[in-house]
Amino acid sequence: MGWVADFKYDVFISYARVDDLTARDDPQPGWITRFHDRLRVALNKKVGRADAVSIWRDTREIRANQLFDRSIHDAVESAAVFLAVDSHGYRESPYCSQELALFYAKALKEPTGLATANDYRIFHLLLNNLPRSKWRPEFAGTEGFPFHNATGPEQDGEPIEPSSEPYHVRLSALVEDIYRTLKRLKERAAVANPVSLSKPAGFSIFLADTPDSLNLVRKRVLNELKASSELLVSTGVPPPFEDSAHEERVRREIAAADLSVHLLDAFPGREIASREGTTYPQRQVELALDYGRSQLIWVPKALSLELVEDKNYAGFLDRLENGPRKRATYDFQRDSPSSITRQILAKAEEAKSRSQSSAGSPSDAVLLETHRKDEDYAIDLYRYLLKHNLRPYLDPQDDNPGKNLTFLTQWMKEVGILILFYGAVAEEWVRNRLRELLKLAIEQECPLRACGVYVAPPRKPGSLTGLNLPLVSVEWMDHTRGFNARAIDQLLLRARAAGVGS
């Protein structure tokens, strides 16, 4: 598995073998080999773990009459991003053309598409100063990453020496862009198809991994929780033990749970094999704070952080208890073990009462309508709404929306708030989509009472006008400088004032 879930390889390097040739008396490996090694090291340093990022490059000799290899085909199909090392040799290679065309076609069909936010999944590295008029159509709209020494448009240039300062500067810029794209893909994979997460009946609990010193406490709590027919308890993670597979499983369990419970003490627990210094209990807390609805973190009443031998872990506990929480909301309890089950049951009863008081009300349902280009911003808001006990529906569209009209109509009948995203898309797309949705709300007699436009980066030259309609006012929310929680909270207050849920 690659660092990005759902992909076997994070990066596929497509290159012409002629660009890796060396003279017989040259002690150094070829340019591509040295580049591959430096890219691997730099990306793993960005991630913070050795060998976390998976890079595929074919190093075999290929005969002139050999057909396109199945292993190459599978590697392209399994890659998150594609790195084309363009050169005169690349232009002459039929294999390179097939690799590029195959990735382009497969990426178009994937939910992610060819771009995540504004980050294109095809990276164009130039070993020669090739004029734009001769660039392949798959590179259209990109600037490319020049790794040649040409100083003028008429010069062809040669690949810059990997030991030189210009090389390191350009490699650093490339690594930053690849890492940012992989990180966005990883975050999207973590909450892929969030609407399809099935929520079972009853109050669901994720009981996280604990250090061995708390095994008896955890077992007792688990038995007490299972005695209630209204509680659904998920436990036993890990396995899987492998880092990326473990994270994917935990995210899925946490996203489906009403509450995650974390029992901690002076011992950090089992260390994740491929992540030195991080344990399963610690990592599950971090994932819960990012993706969970609600968290209960318990430590023994008498726990003294000064006596915790692992100082990094002691700092982690101290930040949980005393550090700034920013947007995270959780209960941190110092109490006796006998109190744990009682606290969990109280939270379940509180959630049940809240659910009954708001039954049939659209106040907790929000539709997030976005173009796939801006889906990353919608996922940020999706998490924020979950943490505030709201039910977000995420509806990503392409340039021809309306394919899921049945689901959309159903959602519109449930929601009291509609939010559209205006980032990389054209203003006209926002206008047209808003008109369509408001028309649907009127025709289906939907309970919609508030509507907002989430203005995502980049900065817009002006503002939308003419979007307010008699039945629904449209809130303009500026998020171009980063996520603006205050603007979202203001929209929610306006929704309540308009009678949603009253």
N, C-alpha and C positions, 0 to 999 in steps of 0.2 A: 504494500500500500504506500502511496505517496503521502506527503505531509497534508495535502488537500484531500479530504474525504471524497469518495466516489471516483477517484482517479488513481490508477496504478502508478503513473509517472507524473511528476510535477512539471518537468520540462523535457521536451523533445528537441534535440539539436539536429537540425538538418544542414548538411554541409557537403561540399564536393571533396572527394578524397585527394584531389590534386593540391588542395590548399593545406593539406597536412604533410606533404612530402618534404623531406630534408635531404641535403647533400650527404654523401657517404662519410665525409670527414666531419660532419656536424655532430657534436656530442649532445646537443639539445634535442628533445622530442619536437615533433611538428607543432605548428602554430595552433592548430585546432586542439590538439592534445593538451597543450599548456593552458589554453583558454578554458577548456572543459574543467581542468583541475582547479584553476583559480575561481571559476564560477561556482563550482561545488563548495569549495571552502568558504567563499564569501556569503553564499546563501545560507549555509548551515550556521554561520556566525550570526546572521540576522535573526534566524529562528531561535538560536541559543542552544542547539543540540547537535552533536556530531552525527552525520549521516541521516538527518531527519528529512532532508529534501532529496527526492529521487529524480535523477537526471538520466535520460536514455540517449545513447549515441551508438550507432552501428560502427564497429571497429573492424569488421571483417573485410577481406578482399572480395570484390564482386567482379565476376567475369563479364565481359562485354555483352555476351548473349544470354545472360541470366535474367529470368523473369523477376518482376517485383516480388520481393520476398514476403512470405506470410508474416514472419516475425516483425518486419518493419510495419506492415499494415496494422497489426495488432497493437504495436507500440504507439503509433500515431492515434489510433482510436482510443487509446487509454491515457492520453496525455492531457494535462490541464492547460498548458501553454505551449506555443510552438516558437522556437528560435531559429530563424533562417539566417545562415551565414552567407550572405550574397556576395558574389564575385563573378569574374568571367567564367571560372570553372563551374560555378553554380548554374549559370545560364545554359551551359552545354550539357548538363547532367539530366537525363530523362528521369532518374530516380528522384532527384530533388524536386522536379516539377510535379511528379506524382505525389510525393509526400506533402507538399504545400497544398495542392488541390484537394487531397484527401482530408487534411485537417480543416481546411476552410469549409468544406461541405459538411463534415461531421459536426463542427462547432455551430453551424447555422441551425442544425436540427436539435441541438441540445437546449434545455431550459435556460441555461446561462446565456446562450447566444455567443456571438463573436466578441462581445465586450461586456465587462462588468462595470457598471457606472460609466466612466469615461476611459476606462483602461482596456485597450485592445489586447486580445489574447495572442496575436501574432506579433513577434518582435523581429524587426528588420535590422540586422547588423551588416554593415557594408565594409568589405575588405578592399574594395576598389571604389573610386569616385564615379559611380555609375549615374548617368543623367536621369532625372526623374521621368523623362519621356520614355525611358526604356525599363522602368520599374514594372514588375508584374502587377496585374490589377488587384491581387490580394493585398498589396502593400499600399493601396490608394488611401489617402487621408492621414498617413503617418509621416513622421519626420525622419525616422530611421536613426540608427546609432553608428556614426562613422568611426571606424577603427583603421583608417588609412591616413597617410601623411600628405595627401594632396593639399596644396594651399590655394589653388585657383580652379575655376570651373573647367579649364582646358586640360588640367593635369589628371592623369589616370590614378596615380598614387600606388603605394605599396602598403601592405599591412604593417602597422606600427609595432615596434619591438615590445614584447610582453614585459620586459624588465624596465621599460621607460616610464617616466612620470606621466606623460600624456595618456599612456595605456591605463595606468591605475586610476586616473581621473575619470576616464570614459567607462571603465569597468564599474566603478563605483556608481555612476549614474544609471547604468544598465541594471545593476543589481537592485538598486532602490526601486526601479520601475517594475522589475519582475517580482520582487518581494511584495510590493503593494498589491499587484494584481493577484498573486497567489493568496495573499491574506484576505482579500475581498472574496475570492472564490471559496476559501475555507470558511469564512463567516457565513456566506450564503448557504453552503452545504450544511452548516450546523442547524439552520432553521428552514431547510428546504421543504416546500409544500406544507407550510405551517397549518393551513386550513384543514388539511386532510388528517391531522393528528386526531385520532379517535379518543374521546374522553369517556371512560367507562362511568357507569352510574355509581354513585356513592362518593365518599371523600377519599381521594387517592394520596398515598404517602410514598415517598422515596426514602428508604432508610439507608443512609450512606455507609460506606466502608469505615471501619473503626480500627484503632490500634489493638493489638492482641490483649493489652491490659484491660480493655473494656469489653471483651468478648462475652463475659457472663452478663454484664449489664445490658448489652445489646440483645442477647438471646432472650432475657426476661422481658424487655420492652416489646420485642417482636411477638412473643407469645401472648402478652396482654393485649396488643393491638389486634391480633388475629382472632381474639375472642369476640370481637364486635363484628356483626354481619354488615354493618354500614361502612366499614373501613376496608380499603383495598391497599395492601402493602406490597411494594416492589423492593426487592433486596437481592443480594448475591452478585453485586458488580464491584470489582472484577470477579470472574473472567468476563470479557477477554482482558488479558494482561498487557498486550502490546499497546503502546501509547495511543496511536491514532484510532485504533479500533475501540479501545476503552473509552476515549473521549466521545466518539460517535454514539456508543451505547448509552453513556451517562446523559448526554444531551437529549437523546430521545426519551429516556425514562423521566428526566426532570421536566421536560416540556409537557409531558402528559400528566404530571402530578400536580395536585393542589398545594402540597407542602413537601419540602425536603428537610430531613432531620439529620443533623450532624453531631455526633458525640465525640468530643475531643478531650484529651488530657495532656499530661506532660510528655507523652511519647508520640512522636510524629507518625508512626505506623510504617507499613511496608513501602519501601522506595520503588518508584517506577523505574524499571531496568534501564530504559533509554533516556531517562530524564534525571540526571544526577541532582540530588538535593531536594527533590520533590516527591512527596508520597501520595498514595491513592486517596487517603482521607483529605489531605490538603487540597489536592487538585479538584476533588469533587465539590468542596466548598466553593472554590473559585468558579467552577462551571455553573453551580447553582445560583451564585450571585449574578452571573451574566444572563442565564437563560430561564431561571425558575420564577414561579409566581410568588412564592413565599418560602422563607427559610427559618428554621429554628436551630440555633447553634448553642449547644450545651457544653459546659465544662464543670468539673467538680467545684463546689463552693470553696474548698480550701486550696485550690491550685495557686501556687506562687510562681510567677513567671521568672523570678530571680533564680529559682531552682531548676528550671528547664535547661538541660545540658546543651541541646542544639539551639544555639543563639539565633540562627536564621528562623527556625520554627517558633522560638519565643517571640521574635519580632512579628511573625505572621499572626500569632494569637493576640498580641498587643494591638496590632492594627485593627483586627476584627472587633475587639472590645472598645478601644479608645480612639481609633483613627477616624478621619472624616469619611462619611459614607457616600458622599456625592449623591448619585441617584439610587444607590442600593438601599433597600429597606429589608431589615431582618431583625429577628429577636435573638439577642445574645443573653443567655441565662447562666448565672452561677448558682447552682442549687444542688440538692442531694439527688442521688440516682432515683429515689422513689418518686420524685416530682415529674420525671420526664413524661411518662404516659399521661398523667393528669394534664400537663400543659398541651400535649398533642390533642387530647380529647376536647379540651376547651377551644382550641383553634378549629377543630372540626365542627363543633356546635356553633361557633361564631359564624363560620362560613355557611352553615345550613340556614341559620336565621337570616343572614344577609340575602341568601338566594331566595328564600320564601317571601321576604319583604319586597323583592324586586321582580317577582315572577310576573311574566307577561309584559314587562317593561322594556322598551328599547334603549333605556339609558346606559346600559353597559355594553352595547353592541356598536362597533365602529367599522365602517367600510373604508379600506385604504385602496384607492384606485390609482394605479401607477402604470406608466410605460415601463417596459423591461429595462430601458436605459437608466431609469431612476430607482430601480427596485432596491438597491442597497440602502437608500435613505428610508424607504418604507419599512425595511426590516429593523432599522434602529428605532423607529416609532412603534413598530409592532411590539418590541421588547418593553418599551416604556409603558405602553398601555396594559400589557400583561401584568406588570409589577403594580399597577394601580387597579387591579381587579376588574379590568374591562375586557370585553370579548372582541378582539380585532379580527376582521376578515381581510385577507390580502388578495387582491385581484390584479395580477400583472397582465398587461396587454401588450400587443405588438402594434404595428402600424394599421392593422385592420381589426379593431376590437369587435366583440360581439359573438365570438365563437362559443362562449360559455354562458349564453343568455339565460338558460334555465337556472343555473346556480346564482347568477347575478340577480335575477328576479327574486329568488328565495331570500338572498341576503338583504336586498333592499326592503323587503317586507319586515325584516327584523331590526334594522339599524335605525338609530335616532340621529347619528352623526355620519357625515360623508366628508372624507379628506382626499383631495386630488394632489398629485405631485407634479411640480413644475420645475424641472432641473435642466436636463439635456434636451428635452423635447421642445418643439416649437410652441409658441403661445397659442397658435391656432388649434393645436391638438388639445390643449387644456380647455379652450373655449368650447370646441365641438363636443368633447367628452362630457363636460359639465352639462351642456344643453340636453344631451341624450339621457343622462342619468336623472336629471330633474324632470324631464318629460316622463320617464319610466316611473318615477316616484308619484307623479300626479295620476297617471293612468292606473297604477296598481294600488292607489290610495295608501301609500307607504307612510310610516310614522316619522319621516324625516323632518327634523326641526332645526338643524344647524349644519353648516357646510363651511369647510375651510380649504384654502389652497396653500400647500406646503411648498414654499419657494426654496428650492435646494440650490447648491452651487451649480454653475457659476453665477456671479453677480449679474443682475438683469439691468438693462439700461433705463427702464421705466417701470411702470406698474400696470397690472391688468385693470381695465376699466369696463364698465358695462356688464359686470358679472352678477350684480345683485338683482334678484327677482322679487316680486311682491311676496311670495310665500316663504322664501328662504333668503336670509342675508348671508353673504359670503365673506368669511374672515380671511384677511390677507396676512399670512404668517411668514416672517422673514427668517429663514434658517441658512442664509448664504454664508454666514460666518461660523457655522457650527450648529449643532442641535440646540434648539431654543425651548426648553421645558416650559418657560413662563408663557410663551405664545400658545402652546398646547393646552395648558391649564386654563388659560383665558377662554379658549374655545369651549372647553368642557363646562365652564361656569355659564357661558352664554347658552349652551344647550339646556342646562337645568332651568335657567331663567325663562327659556322659551317654552317650558312645560314638558320637556322630555323626562319621563319617569315620574311625573307628579301625579 
